[in-house]
Amino acid sequence: MRSRQDRVMTPITNAERRRILVVDDEPDMTLLFKMALESDPLYDVYTFNDPVVALSNFKAGLYDLVMLDIKMPEMDGFDLYQEMKKIDSKAKICFLTASEMYYEEFRKEAYSSLDKDLFIRKPIENEELLNKINKMISSPD
């Protein structure tokens, strides 16, 4: 993968672009993540504020990374994760959380096997977010 500076200086081909899906019930959060990630020309970001609608539009192999808010109405991020994995078992999925206690309790109880590096705490600085996303997308499955 080319460095961020190289990507800004020279055009990105469609084959090089990476697709990211962000699902968060707060429209301002999806907008912030979209703006931050698309500041890097490598990323095309698609957003949903309703997890049920996101799931109904989810297709196997379409996204290079899926980012799910943990705490959402109707369907939380962990339930959405399970449903998405049924559709695409190879999907790379990470979680967004603003609540440290909620995240820790839930992770201990049902998802202790998930790597703690798959959790992104909100708020997060743009540069740190881009670094984490680059690392997740670049990592082998």
C-alpha positions as CSV (number, residue, x, y, z in Angstrom):
1,M,0.0,0.0,0.0
2,R,1.3,3.4,-0.9
3,S,2.0,5.9,1.8
4,R,-0.7,8.6,2.6
5,Q,1.6,11.3,1.2
6,D,2.0,9.4,-2.1
7,R,-1.7,8.8,-2.3
8,V,-2.4,12.6,-1.9
9,M,0.2,13.5,-4.6
10,T,-0.8,11.0,-7.3
11,P,-4.2,9.8,-8.3
12,I,-5.7,6.6,-6.9
13,T,-7.0,4.0,-9.2
14,N,-10.4,2.4,-8.6
15,A,-8.6,-0.9,-8.0
16,E,-6.6,0.7,-5.2
17,R,-9.5,2.4,-3.4
18,R,-10.8,0.8,-0.2
19,R,-14.5,0.7,0.7
20,I,-15.4,1.2,4.4
21,L,-18.9,0.9,5.9
22,V,-19.7,2.9,9.0
23,V,-22.8,2.1,11.0
24,D,-23.6,4.5,13.9
25,D,-27.1,5.7,15.1
26,E,-25.8,9.2,15.4
27,P,-25.7,11.0,12.1
28,D,-23.1,13.5,13.3
29,M,-20.7,10.6,14.1
30,T,-21.1,8.9,10.7
31,L,-20.5,12.3,9.1
32,L,-17.4,12.9,11.1
33,F,-16.0,9.4,10.4
34,K,-16.8,9.8,6.7
35,M,-15.0,13.2,6.5
36,A,-12.0,12.0,8.5
37,L,-11.5,8.8,6.5
38,E,-12.2,10.4,3.1
39,S,-9.5,13.0,3.8
40,D,-7.3,10.1,2.6
41,P,-8.0,9.6,-1.1
42,L,-7.7,5.8,-0.7
43,Y,-11.0,5.5,1.1
44,D,-14.6,5.5,-0.1
45,V,-16.9,5.6,3.0
46,Y,-20.5,4.5,3.1
47,T,-22.7,5.2,6.1
48,F,-25.9,4.0,7.7
49,N,-27.6,5.3,10.8
50,D,-30.0,2.4,11.2
51,P,-28.4,-1.0,11.8
52,V,-31.3,-2.9,10.3
53,V,-31.1,-1.0,7.1
54,A,-27.3,-1.4,7.1
55,L,-27.8,-5.2,7.4
56,S,-30.4,-5.3,4.6
57,N,-27.9,-3.6,2.3
58,F,-24.8,-5.6,3.4
59,K,-23.3,-7.8,0.7
60,A,-20.4,-10.3,1.0
61,G,-17.1,-9.0,-0.3
62,L,-18.3,-5.4,-0.8
63,Y,-16.3,-3.7,1.9
64,D,-12.7,-3.8,3.0
65,L,-13.7,-2.8,6.5
66,V,-16.9,-2.5,8.5
67,M,-17.0,-0.1,11.5
68,L,-20.0,-0.7,13.9
69,D,-21.1,1.4,16.8
70,I,-21.7,-0.9,19.8
71,K,-24.6,0.8,21.4
72,M,-27.5,1.4,19.0
73,P,-31.3,1.0,19.3
74,E,-33.0,-2.0,17.7
75,M,-29.8,-3.9,17.1
76,D,-26.5,-3.3,18.9
77,G,-23.2,-3.6,17.2
78,F,-22.4,-7.1,18.5
79,D,-25.7,-8.5,17.2
80,L,-25.1,-6.7,13.9
81,Y,-21.6,-8.2,13.8
82,Q,-23.0,-11.7,14.2
83,E,-25.6,-11.2,11.4
84,M,-23.0,-9.7,9.1
85,K,-20.6,-12.6,9.7
86,K,-23.4,-15.0,8.6
87,I,-23.5,-13.2,5.3
88,D,-19.7,-12.7,4.9
89,S,-17.6,-14.8,7.3
90,K,-14.4,-13.1,6.0
91,A,-15.6,-9.5,6.7
92,K,-13.2,-7.4,8.6
93,I,-15.2,-5.7,11.4
94,C,-14.2,-3.3,14.1
95,F,-16.3,-1.6,16.8
96,L,-16.8,2.0,17.8
97,T,-17.6,2.8,21.5
98,A,-17.9,5.9,23.6
99,S,-18.7,4.0,26.8
100,E,-15.7,2.3,28.4
101,M,-17.8,0.4,31.0
102,Y,-20.3,-0.9,28.5
103,Y,-17.6,-2.0,26.1
104,E,-15.6,-3.8,28.8
105,E,-18.6,-5.6,30.3
106,F,-19.9,-6.8,27.0
107,R,-16.5,-7.8,25.7
108,K,-15.8,-9.9,28.9
109,E,-19.2,-11.6,28.8
110,A,-19.7,-12.6,25.2
111,Y,-16.9,-11.4,23.0
112,S,-13.7,-12.1,24.9
113,S,-12.2,-13.8,21.9
114,L,-12.2,-10.5,19.9
115,D,-8.9,-8.7,19.8
116,K,-9.0,-5.5,21.9
117,D,-7.4,-3.6,18.9
118,L,-10.7,-4.1,17.0
119,F,-12.3,-1.5,19.3
120,I,-12.0,2.2,18.5
121,R,-13.0,4.6,21.3
122,K,-14.8,7.8,20.5
123,P,-13.8,10.5,20.3
124,I,-10.6,9.9,18.3
125,E,-8.3,12.2,16.5
126,N,-8.3,12.0,12.7
127,E,-4.7,11.0,12.4
128,E,-5.0,8.2,15.0
129,L,-8.2,7.0,13.3
130,L,-6.5,6.8,9.9
131,N,-3.5,5.0,11.4
132,K,-5.8,2.4,13.1
133,I,-7.8,1.9,9.9
134,N,-4.7,1.6,7.7
135,K,-3.4,-1.1,10.1
136,M,-6.7,-3.0,10.2
137,I,-7.1,-3.0,6.4
138,S,-3.5,-4.0,5.8
139,S,-3.5,-6.8,8.3
140,P,-3.9,-10.4,7.0
141,D,-7.2,-12.0,7.8
